[in-house]
Amino acid sequence: MFLCWSAKGGSGTTVVAASLALVLSHRRPTMLVDLAADAPAALGIAEPSGPGVADWLCSPTADIAALWRLATPATDTLQLLPRGHQLVPAGGRWAELAVALTQYDGTVVVDAGTGVPAPALAEAATHNLLVTRPCYLALRRAVACGMQPSGVVLVAEPGRALSARDVERAVGAPVVAEVQYDPAVARAVDAGLLAARLPRTLANQLGQSMMKDAA
């Protein structure tokens, strides 16, 4: 289970989570859990019209089987669990959701969006990944939020003064993948082609670091 989150908006969490899910789905069935509500647009698939995981979290009676029925195919080997109509609740059934995700027969990637993810998800995750740019303000928020990631996915940008080593020192966690800035990624997302034509550079940069961890 890969939990992806960021301390500051615009860090690239959804693109990283969606791309990671696509890469991992080439090896085994994968579920992308969309808590930020941007995954369908990033993948270039139709926006699900029904309820989603946020609705399930708000329901006092829906069981785990009902949760899986909310999933929709994104590709032949990737399922998307959409956020749904509700805002993600601060309280709710996070512990139950964490248990359900750990029982999924495959790989799970959670796009937790911006802000500190639910502690139950963080505790259940095999990999708690902070997605960040080498930005002083983003790192400042990451350090102040109180959530200790197990690793960092660094979205590198040209012209930044901070290095991967600087990020590791600030956050106290290793950079497990470094994604280089590539205009092809933005073009693929803007054209709705990320799922159909994942840029090779992005697939390689994430795959080389993550595939062995998902084995």
DABEL-V27765 format. One record per residue. SS is DSSP state (H for helix, E for strand, L for the rest). PHI is phi as a letter, one per 30 degrees, with the letter a starting at -180 (* if undefined). OMEGA is omega in radians with two decimals (* if undefined). Layout:
SS	PHI	OMEGA
SS	PHI	OMEGA
This chain:
L	*	-3.14
E	c	3.12
E	c	-3.11
E	c	-3.14
E	a	3.11
E	b	3.12
L	c	-3.08
L	b	3.14
L	d	3.11
L	i	-3.11
L	d	3.13
L	j	-3.05
H	d	-3.08
H	d	3.13
H	d	3.11
H	d	-3.12
H	d	-3.14
H	d	3.14
H	d	3.10
H	d	3.11
H	d	3.11
H	d	3.14
H	d	-3.10
H	d	-3.12
H	d	3.08
L	d	-3.09
L	c	-3.13
L	a	3.12
L	e	-3.04
E	b	3.08
E	c	3.04
E	c	-3.13
E	c	-3.01
E	c	3.09
L	c	-3.10
L	c	3.08
L	i	-3.14
L	c	-3.04
H	d	3.13
H	e	3.13
H	d	-3.14
H	d	-3.12
H	d	-3.10
L	i	3.10
L	c	-3.12
L	d	3.11
L	d	3.11
L	d	-3.06
L	c	-3.07
L	c	3.13
L	d	-3.11
L	b	-3.02
H	d	3.12
H	d	3.07
H	d	3.12
H	d	3.13
H	d	-3.12
H	d	-3.10
L	d	3.13
L	d	-2.98
L	b	-3.07
L	d	-3.10
L	c	-3.08
H	d	3.11
H	d	3.10
H	d	3.10
H	d	-3.10
H	d	3.12
H	d	3.12
L	d	-3.08
L	d	3.13
E	b	-3.12
E	d	2.98
L	c	2.99
L	b	3.14
L	d	-3.06
L	b	-3.13
E	b	3.06
E	c	3.09
E	c	3.01
E	c	-3.00
L	d	3.12
L	d	-3.13
L	j	-3.01
L	d	-3.05
L	d	2.89
L	d	3.13
L	d	-3.06
L	d	3.07
L	d	3.05
L	c	3.10
L	j	-2.92
L	c	-3.06
H	d	3.14
H	d	3.10
H	d	3.10
H	d	3.13
H	d	3.11
H	d	3.14
H	d	-3.10
H	d	3.11
H	d	3.13
L	c	-3.13
L	d	-3.09
L	d	-3.12
L	l	3.13
E	c	3.11
E	c	3.01
E	b	-3.12
E	c	2.98
E	c	-3.09
E	d	3.07
E	i	-3.07
E	c	3.13
L	j	-3.08
L	d	3.12
L	d	3.12
L	e	-3.13
H	e	-3.14
H	d	3.09
H	d	-3.14
H	d	-3.14
H	d	-3.10
H	d	-3.04
L	d	3.00
L	d	-3.13
E	b	3.14
E	c	-2.91
E	c	2.98
E	d	3.06
E	c	-3.07
E	a	2.93
E	c	3.13
L	d	-3.01
L	c	-3.11
H	e	-3.11
H	d	3.13
H	d	3.14
H	d	3.11
H	e	3.11
H	d	-3.13
H	d	3.14
H	d	-3.07
H	d	-3.00
L	d	3.09
L	i	3.12
L	c	3.14
L	c	3.10
L	d	3.03
L	d	3.13
E	a	-3.11
E	b	2.91
E	c	-3.05
E	c	3.07
E	c	-3.02
E	d	3.11
L	b	3.10
L	d	3.06
L	i	3.12
L	d	-3.12
L	d	-3.06
L	d	3.14
L	c	3.08
H	d	3.11
H	d	3.08
H	d	3.13
H	d	3.14
H	d	3.14
H	d	-3.10
H	d	-3.02
H	d	-3.09
L	i	3.14
L	b	-3.10
E	d	2.96
E	d	-3.08
E	c	3.07
E	a	3.10
E	b	-3.10
E	c	-3.11
E	d	3.08
L	e	-3.13
L	b	3.13
H	e	-3.14
H	d	3.13
H	d	3.12
H	d	3.13
H	d	-3.14
H	d	3.12
H	d	-3.12
H	d	-3.12
L	d	-3.11
L	i	-3.04
L	c	-3.07
L	d	-3.13
L	d	-3.08
L	d	-3.07
L	b	3.10
L	d	-3.11
L	e	-3.04
H	d	-3.13
H	d	-3.14
H	d	3.12
H	d	-3.12
H	d	-3.08
H	d	3.09
H	d	-3.06
H	d	-3.10
H	d	-3.09
H	d	-2.93
H	c	-3.02
H	d	-3.14
H	d	3.13
H	d	-3.11
H	c	-3.07
L	d	*
